Amino acid sequence: MSKQQKILDVMKSNPKNVDFKILRKLLEKSGYECINSGGSHFVFRKQGCSSVTIPFKRPIKVIYVKRVLEILERNND
């Protein structure tokens, strides 16, 4: 099992305790580009895919973690 898969498994089991840096790293490894124009929200874009907006606030809300998990699962298929 890869390190990335282990992180995804931990995120699935406990989506309340996820750091923004981890979400950013996973999305960037999946080919998304991080865009921030100085505000508190980061937009992740990938050509041919819908964009994802995640606010940089601690803790990251569960809904954003679940969206990232869905996106990463769709990309792996």
N, C-alpha and C positions, 0 to 999 in steps of 0.2 A: 504494500500500500504506500502510495506516495505521500510526501509531507503535505501537499495541497489537499489531498483527499482526507487526511486526518483532520486538518483544520476545518474542512467542510462538515465532517461528521460531528465535530465539537460544536460548530455553529448550529447544526440542525438540532442537536440535543439540548442546547442552551442558547437560544437567540438573544437573551437579555444581556449577556456579558460579552459583547463583541466590540473590539476597538476599531475606530475609524481607519487606522493604518492598515489593519488586516483586510478590511473591505476594499480599500484602495489598491493594495498589492494584488489581491485576487482578481479584481476587475482589470487592472493594467496587464497582468499576465495573460488574461483572456483576450487581449487586444483592444481594450477600451482606452481612450485618451481622456485624461483628467483636465478639466477646464475650470478655472476659478478667476473671476474678474475682480477679486478683492472682497467679496462679500462672505457670508457665512455658509453659502451653499456651493457644493461642488457638483458639476455636471460631468457625467461620464458618457462619451460618445464613441460609437463604433460604426463604421460604414456598413450599411445594410441592416442595421439593428436600431431599435428604438433607444433613445437616450434615457439615462437614469439620473435623477437629481437626489442628492443626499445632503442634508444639512449637517454641518460639522458642529455637533452638540453632544455633550456627554451626559448620560449614556445615549448611544444610538438606539432609536426606537426599534422595536421588534419588527414593525411593518417594513422598514427599510432593509433589515437583514434578510427577511423572507423574500423580498423582491430580488435582492442580489442572488440568493440561493436559486430562485427560479430561473433567473437569467443564465447563471453558470450551468445549471442542469440542461437548459435548452441548447446552449453552445456546445456541450459535450456530446449531445445526441447526433 
